[in-house]
Structures are given as C-alpha cells and as structure tokens.
C-alpha cells in the first residue's frame, strides 16, 4: 500500500512539474517580445521559486532571483514580488557554503518578507508565503509564532477577498498551518488541518504528505 502511494505521488510530481516546465517555456518566450511585462516577470519568479522550493534546484533559485529582481527594479513596491524575493534569499542561504553567508541571506530574506507584509498586510498570498517560509525554517530563527500569527490573520480577512482563493492557495495553507501547529505541539488542531487538506483534494501530493503526517502523529 505504501509503495503504491509513493509511486502515485511520484507520478503526480512528474505530471505537475512537466506542465509547469511547459508553462515556464511559454512565458519566457512571451517575455522575449515584452521584456518589461510585470505580470510575466512575477509569474516566472513565482514558478522558479516553486521549483527551487520543491526540488532544491540551484539554477531555479538563480532564475527566480533574476526575474523578481527585474520586476522590483520596475516596481519597487510590488508586495508579492518582495515576499517571493525574500523567500528566494532564504533558499540562497540553504545553498550557501559559509555559515556567515547563510546567516546574511536568512536575515535579508526575513527582512524582505516582513517588509512585504507591512506594505500589504491584507494580501492573502503575501501572508501565506511568509507563513510557509517561517514554518519551514529551523526553530532557532524564532519565526514559528509569526507563522501561526499569519495563518490566523488569513482566517480573519474579508470573506470577499478569500473567496477569490482557489485550492492552489488553500491546500498549502492548511498543510503548512498543520505543520506549524504540530511544531508548536498543538497536535489536535494540527490533525484537523491535515484532514482538511485531504478533504479538499484527496489525490494531490499535499494530501499524501498530510496522510504521512497523520500517520506519524498516531
């Protein structure tokens, strides 16, 4: 049974990253004829950010940084671009060899993400990216309480704003909220968040990860 789930998860990942690669190729072709298109720059920055986060690809980190930096040159106050750029900097810390470089990139990344939230505190995606990042970094950085605060803040946003969000938003929201609660030793609320992931889409990759977390928590 576990082998079947693993194989299914791998097939889902291949399908997802294959479709994302095709989308990236299309966006990069469009960008060649419109190199200052802010929407395309943000889409590409996000796409490479996601590739770097899931697959730990150094080249994806570099490309995400390039596209987001270019967008921020054009529009310095773009909060989504700032928060993704900050998250990319923490990925650079992961890849850095020297300890002081790791710390430098982490501090810079946190500062960027915090400034993005200060700039647009009611933007769900901005809150979510900081919350996911804050959940994922080691506890020594003392970002867990901030992550929990961001997840809870999202719940309090206007219903009209949240109605625009699809499962692409809600699946990682509930999964990483569950992880943050688990790290904070709030096990029963964590189980509810993982169960919500499975309820929303029982066949997705995050649902399989949620099942794994629930199994581990037994």
C-alpha positions as CSV (number, residue, x, y, z in Angstrom):
1,X,0.0,0.0,0.0
2,X,2.8,2.4,1.0
3,X,4.6,1.6,-2.3
4,X,1.5,2.3,-4.3
5,X,1.1,5.7,-2.6
6,X,4.8,6.5,-3.2
7,X,4.5,5.6,-6.9
8,X,1.3,7.7,-7.3
9,X,2.9,10.7,-5.6
10,X,6.0,10.5,-7.9
11,X,3.7,10.3,-11.0
12,X,1.8,13.3,-9.7
13,X,5.0,15.2,-9.2
14,X,6.2,14.4,-12.7
15,X,2.9,15.5,-14.2
16,X,2.9,18.7,-12.3
17,X,6.5,19.7,-12.9
18,X,6.2,18.7,-16.5
19,X,3.2,21.0,-17.0
20,X,5.0,23.8,-15.1
21,X,8.1,23.5,-17.3
22,X,5.9,23.8,-20.4
23,X,4.2,26.9,-18.9
24,X,7.6,28.4,-18.0
25,X,8.8,27.9,-21.6
26,X,5.7,29.7,-22.9
27,X,6.1,32.6,-20.5
28,X,9.8,33.0,-21.3
29,X,9.0,33.1,-25.0
30,X,6.4,35.8,-24.4
31,X,8.8,37.8,-22.3
32,X,11.3,37.9,-25.2
33,X,8.9,40.2,-27.1
34,X,7.8,42.1,-23.9
35,X,10.8,42.1,-21.5
36,X,9.3,44.6,-19.0
37,X,5.9,42.8,-18.7
38,X,5.4,42.9,-14.9
39,X,2.8,40.1,-14.9
40,X,5.1,37.7,-16.8
41,X,8.1,38.6,-14.6
42,X,6.0,37.8,-11.5
43,X,4.7,34.6,-12.9
44,X,8.2,33.4,-13.8
45,X,9.6,34.5,-10.5
46,X,6.9,32.5,-8.7
47,X,7.3,29.5,-10.9
48,X,11.1,29.3,-10.4
49,X,10.6,29.9,-6.7
50,X,8.3,26.9,-6.5
51,X,10.7,24.7,-8.5
52,X,13.5,25.8,-6.2
53,X,11.5,25.1,-3.1
54,X,10.3,21.6,-4.1
55,X,13.4,20.3,-6.0
56,X,16.2,22.4,-4.4
57,X,17.5,23.3,-7.8
58,X,20.3,25.9,-7.7
59,X,19.5,27.1,-11.2
60,X,15.9,27.7,-10.3
61,X,17.0,29.8,-7.4
62,X,19.1,32.0,-9.7
63,X,16.4,32.4,-12.3
64,X,13.8,33.3,-9.6
65,X,16.1,35.9,-8.3
66,X,16.7,37.3,-11.7
67,X,13.1,37.7,-12.7
68,X,12.0,39.0,-9.3
69,X,14.9,41.5,-9.1
70,X,14.0,42.8,-12.6
71,X,10.4,43.3,-11.6
72,X,11.4,45.1,-8.4
73,X,13.6,47.4,-10.5
74,X,10.4,48.4,-12.4
75,X,8.0,48.3,-9.5
76,X,9.8,48.5,-6.1
77,X,6.6,48.5,-4.1
78,X,5.2,45.2,-5.5
79,X,4.5,43.3,-2.3
80,X,4.1,39.8,-3.8
81,X,7.4,40.2,-5.7
82,X,9.1,41.3,-2.5
83,X,7.8,38.4,-0.4
84,X,8.8,35.9,-3.1
85,X,12.2,37.6,-3.4
86,X,12.7,37.3,0.4
87,X,11.8,33.6,0.3
88,X,14.3,33.1,-2.5
89,X,17.0,34.7,-0.4
90,X,16.4,32.2,2.3
91,X,16.8,29.5,-0.3
92,X,20.2,31.1,-1.2
93,X,21.1,30.7,2.5
94,X,20.3,27.0,2.2
95,X,22.8,26.6,-0.7
96,X,25.5,28.9,0.7
97,X,28.6,27.2,2.0
98,X,29.9,29.6,4.6
99,X,28.0,30.0,7.8
100,X,28.1,33.8,7.8
101,X,26.7,33.8,4.2
102,X,23.9,31.6,5.3
103,X,23.0,33.9,8.2
104,X,23.3,37.0,5.9
105,X,20.9,35.6,3.3
106,X,18.5,34.5,6.0
107,X,18.4,37.9,7.7
108,X,18.0,39.6,4.3
109,X,15.2,37.2,3.3
110,X,13.3,37.7,6.6
111,X,13.6,41.5,6.3
112,X,12.2,41.4,2.7
113,X,9.3,39.2,3.7
114,X,8.5,41.3,6.7
115,X,8.6,44.5,4.6
116,X,6.2,42.9,2.1
117,X,3.6,42.1,4.8
118,X,4.0,45.6,6.3
119,X,3.4,47.0,2.8
120,X,0.3,44.9,2.1
121,X,-0.9,43.2,5.3
122,X,-4.2,42.1,3.9
123,X,-2.9,40.4,0.8
124,X,-3.5,36.6,1.4
125,X,-0.7,35.4,-0.8
126,X,1.9,37.7,0.8
127,X,0.9,36.4,4.3
128,X,0.9,32.8,3.1
129,X,4.4,32.9,1.6
130,X,5.8,34.4,4.8
131,X,3.9,31.9,6.9
132,X,5.1,28.9,4.9
133,X,8.7,30.1,4.9
134,X,8.5,30.8,8.7
135,X,7.2,27.3,9.3
136,X,9.9,25.7,7.2
137,X,13.0,27.4,8.7
138,X,14.7,25.9,11.9
139,X,13.2,26.9,15.2
140,X,16.4,28.8,16.1
141,X,15.2,31.7,13.9
142,X,12.1,32.2,16.2
143,X,9.7,32.5,13.3
144,X,7.1,29.9,14.3
145,X,4.9,32.3,16.3
146,X,4.9,34.7,13.3
147,X,3.9,31.8,11.0
148,X,1.0,30.9,13.3
149,X,0.0,34.6,13.5
150,X,0.0,34.9,9.7
151,X,-2.1,31.7,9.3
152,X,-4.7,33.0,11.8
153,X,-4.6,36.5,10.3
154,X,-5.6,35.0,6.9
155,X,-8.7,33.4,8.5
156,X,-9.8,36.9,9.7
157,X,-9.5,38.5,6.2
158,X,-12.6,39.7,4.5
159,X,-14.7,36.9,3.0
160,X,-14.8,38.6,-0.4
161,X,-11.0,38.6,-0.6
162,X,-10.8,35.0,0.5
163,X,-13.5,33.9,-2.0
164,X,-11.0,34.6,-4.8
165,X,-8.6,32.0,-3.5
166,X,-8.6,28.5,-5.1
167,X,-7.3,25.1,-3.9
168,X,-3.9,26.3,-5.1
169,X,-4.0,28.6,-2.2
170,X,-5.9,26.6,0.4
171,X,-4.1,23.3,0.0
172,X,-0.7,24.7,1.1
173,X,-2.5,26.9,3.6
174,X,-4.0,24.0,5.5
175,X,-0.9,21.8,5.1
176,X,1.6,24.2,6.4
177,X,-0.7,25.5,9.1
178,X,-0.9,21.9,10.2
179,X,2.9,21.7,10.2
180,X,3.2,24.9,12.2
181,X,0.7,23.7,14.8
182,X,2.5,20.3,15.0
183,X,5.8,22.1,15.6
184,X,4.1,24.2,18.3
185,X,2.8,20.9,19.9
186,X,-0.8,21.7,19.2
187,X,-1.4,18.2,17.9
188,X,-5.2,18.0,17.8
189,X,-5.6,21.3,15.8
190,X,-2.8,20.1,13.5
191,X,-4.6,16.9,12.8
192,X,-7.7,18.9,11.8
193,X,-5.7,21.0,9.3
194,X,-4.1,17.9,7.7
195,X,-7.5,16.3,7.5
196,X,-8.8,19.4,5.7
197,X,-6.1,19.0,3.0
198,X,-7.3,15.5,2.3
199,X,-10.9,16.7,2.3
200,X,-10.2,19.4,-0.3
201,X,-8.3,17.1,-2.7
202,X,-7.6,13.6,-1.6
203,X,-5.5,12.8,-4.7
204,X,-3.0,15.6,-4.6
205,X,0.6,15.5,-3.5
206,X,0.0,17.5,-0.3
207,X,-2.9,15.2,0.6
208,X,-0.4,12.3,0.6
209,X,2.0,14.3,2.7
210,X,-0.8,15.1,5.1
211,X,-1.6,11.4,5.4
212,X,2.1,10.9,6.2
213,X,2.0,13.5,8.9
214,X,-1.2,12.0,10.4
215,X,0.4,8.5,10.4
216,X,3.5,9.9,12.1
217,X,1.3,11.6,14.8
218,X,-0.5,8.4,15.8
